[in-house]
Amino acid sequence: MDFNIMLQAHRGFAYLILLAIAVFIVALLMTMFGYSGKISKFLRKSSLFTMIFFHTQAVIGLIMLFFFSPGFKAAKESGMLMKDSILRNTYVEHPTAMIIAAILLTIVNKKFKTNEKLNMSWVIMALIAVALVLWAFQWKRLFGG
């Protein structure tokens, strides 16, 4: 495998994740305000697909980070990984926040799958996961700027 192939796959899934998160938020809001808290099929499917895309993205990202990334290896060997804010954000904060978000999304998906009524703590957990994703997302790398 080539680093560039992994990078393009990681970037491609980033667009899918943004779309899936937008659909998930719409489904969550519709369930909260439109169906008296009854978990809809739309919310169940959107949380499932968001979780699947997110887990796929996490696997691609972690493989790319630990096995193919020349920047990570260079930063680690030079001792600059935690000293430089850009390197720390790229190679530590971004993956850590995304893994935590993936765990939270998995828990939320399980709760939505096994219950009939929406619980506010699950909504908060879902919003924390989305907030982590939006915070750690590499906006400038994906869209330029």
N, C-alpha and C positions, 0 to 999 in steps of 0.2 A: 504494500500500500504506500501511497505517496502522501506527504503532508498536505499538498494542495488539494487533493481529492477529499481528504478528511475535512479540510477547512471549508471547501465548497458545500459539502454535505451539512456541516454544522451551520453554515450561513443559510442554506436552504430551509432547514428545519426551523431556524429562527423566525422566518416569515410565517411558517405554518403555526408556530406557537403563538405568535402575536394574534393571528386570526382566531385560533382556538380559544385563547384567553378572552378575546372580545365576545365571541359567541357564548362562552361560559358565563361571563359577567351579565350579558343580556338574559340568559336563562335563569341565572340566580336572582336577578332583579324581578323578572316575570314571576318567578315562584314566590318570592317574598311579598310582592304587592298584588299579584293577580289571581293566585289560586288558594288563598287563605292558608298558606304554609304547606300545602300538600305537594310533595316532591313529584314533579312531572317527569315524563319519559324524556322530554327535551333536556332537562337538567341532568338526568342520569347519563344520557348519551354524550352531552357536551363535556361533563366532567370526566367521563371515560376516555374520550378522544383527546382531551387536553392532557390527561395523565399519560396516555400512550405516547403522544408526541413528545411530551416532556421527558419521559424516561428514555426514549430513543435518542433525544438530543443529549441527555446526560451521559449516556453510554458513549456516543460519538465524541463528545467533548472530553471525557476522561481518558479514552483511548488516545485521542489526539494529544492531550496534555502529557500523559506519562510515557507514551511510546514514540511520538513523532515530533513533538514541539522542540525546535532548536532554540527558541527563545527561552523556554523554561529551563532547559539544561544549562544554557549559558548563564542565566540569572542565578541559578542555584550554585553553579560552580564558582562564580565570581563573588558570591556572598552579597549580592545586591537585591536579592529577592524580596526581603522585607524592608530594605532601606529606601528603595525607590517607590514612590506612590503609584506610578503607572504600572510597574511590574507587579507590585503587591495586589493592585486591583485586578489586573488581568489574570494572574496565576494563583491567587489565594482567595481574595474576597469574592470574585465572580463565581468560581466553582463552588465555594462553600455555601454562598447564599442560594445558588441554584439547587444544590443537593438538599438543603433544608426545605426549600420550596417544593421540591419533588416529593419529599417525605410528607409534608403537610397536604399536598394535593392527593397523595395516595390515601391518607387517612380520611380526608373529606370524601373522596370517591367511595370508599368503603362505607362510610356513614350514609351517604345518599343512596347507595345500592341496597342497604339492609333495613332502611327505615322508611316509613310512609310520610311522616311530618318533618318539616324543616326545624332545626334547632338553631337558635341564635349563636351558640358557641361554634357551630360548624361554619356558619356564615363568616364569623370573625376569623376563624382559622383559614378559610378560603381567601378572605381579603388580605390577610397577612402574607399568605403564599403569593398572591398576585402582586402585592406591594414589594416583596422581596425580588420577584422576577423583574418588575419594572425598575427597581433601584439598581440591580446588578446587571441589567441588560446592557450589552455593548452597543449603544445607540450610534455613536460616532463611527464605529467600525462597520456597522451594517448600512447606515444611510449616509455616511460621509459627514463632513462638517468640521 
